[in-house]
Amino acid sequence: MAYDEVMLELVRETLIVSLKIAAPILLAGVLVGLVISVLQSVTSIQDQSLTFVPKIVVMLLVAVVLLPWIVIRLAAFATAMFRLM
């Protein structure tokens, strides 16, 4: 039973780290999408590329800005995983 509990804890920790890393990037995409959707509703412009291009650009910019933080988080997680081996 202890082996199963350790594996479940590892999977849980992996999912939490993944969510913490992905959350700011996804949140930026959601906020930009929301702002663009409101602007499209107000101006009656319904072009699909108008929503995707800014979201992709903003999400990439957020990922680049947060890259040092992401690397630190992943390095700490990998170090913890190697210690368990």
C-alpha positions as CSV (number, residue, x, y, z in Angstrom):
1,M,0.0,0.0,0.0
2,A,2.8,2.4,0.7
3,Y,4.1,2.1,-2.9
4,D,0.7,3.1,-4.2
5,E,0.5,6.1,-1.9
6,V,3.9,7.3,-3.0
7,M,3.0,6.9,-6.6
8,L,-0.3,8.8,-6.1
9,E,1.6,11.6,-4.3
10,L,4.0,11.8,-7.2
11,V,1.2,12.1,-9.7
12,R,-0.6,14.7,-7.6
13,E,2.6,16.8,-7.2
14,T,3.2,16.5,-11.0
15,L,-0.3,17.7,-11.8
16,I,0.0,20.6,-9.3
17,V,3.3,21.8,-10.8
18,S,1.9,21.5,-14.3
19,L,-1.2,23.6,-13.4
20,K,0.9,26.2,-11.6
21,I,3.1,26.6,-14.7
22,A,0.3,26.6,-17.2
23,A,-2.2,28.8,-15.3
24,P,-0.6,32.2,-15.9
25,I,-0.2,31.5,-19.6
26,L,-3.8,30.2,-20.0
27,L,-5.2,33.1,-17.9
28,A,-3.5,35.6,-20.2
29,G,-5.1,33.9,-23.2
30,V,-8.5,33.9,-21.6
31,L,-8.3,37.6,-20.6
32,V,-7.2,38.6,-24.1
33,G,-9.9,36.5,-25.7
34,L,-12.5,38.1,-23.4
35,V,-11.4,41.6,-24.3
36,I,-11.3,40.9,-28.0
37,S,-14.8,39.2,-27.8
38,V,-16.2,42.3,-26.2
39,L,-14.6,44.5,-28.8
40,Q,-16.0,42.3,-31.6
41,S,-19.4,42.5,-30.1
42,V,-19.3,46.2,-29.8
43,T,-18.0,46.8,-33.3
44,S,-19.8,43.8,-35.0
45,I,-16.6,42.5,-36.5
46,Q,-16.7,38.7,-36.6
47,D,-13.3,37.8,-38.0
48,Q,-12.0,34.5,-36.5
49,S,-8.3,35.4,-37.0
50,L,-8.8,38.5,-35.0
51,T,-9.2,36.4,-31.9
52,F,-6.5,33.8,-32.4
53,V,-3.5,35.9,-33.5
54,P,-3.5,38.3,-30.4
55,K,-4.1,35.4,-28.0
56,I,-1.2,33.4,-29.4
57,V,1.1,36.5,-29.3
58,V,0.1,37.4,-25.8
59,M,0.5,33.8,-24.6
60,L,3.9,33.6,-26.1
61,L,5.0,36.9,-24.6
62,V,3.8,35.7,-21.1
63,A,5.6,32.4,-21.6
64,V,8.8,34.2,-22.5
65,V,8.5,36.7,-19.6
66,L,7.8,33.8,-17.1
67,L,10.5,31.5,-18.6
68,P,13.0,32.0,-15.7
69,W,10.3,31.2,-13.1
70,I,9.1,28.2,-15.1
71,V,12.7,26.9,-15.4
72,I,13.2,27.3,-11.6
73,R,10.0,25.5,-10.9
74,L,10.8,22.6,-13.2
75,A,14.4,22.3,-11.9
76,A,13.1,22.1,-8.3
77,F,10.6,19.5,-9.3
78,A,13.1,17.4,-11.2
79,T,15.6,17.6,-8.3
80,A,12.9,16.4,-6.0
81,M,12.0,13.5,-8.3
82,F,15.6,12.4,-8.6
83,R,16.0,12.5,-4.9
84,L,13.2,10.0,-4.6
85,M,14.9,7.5,-6.9
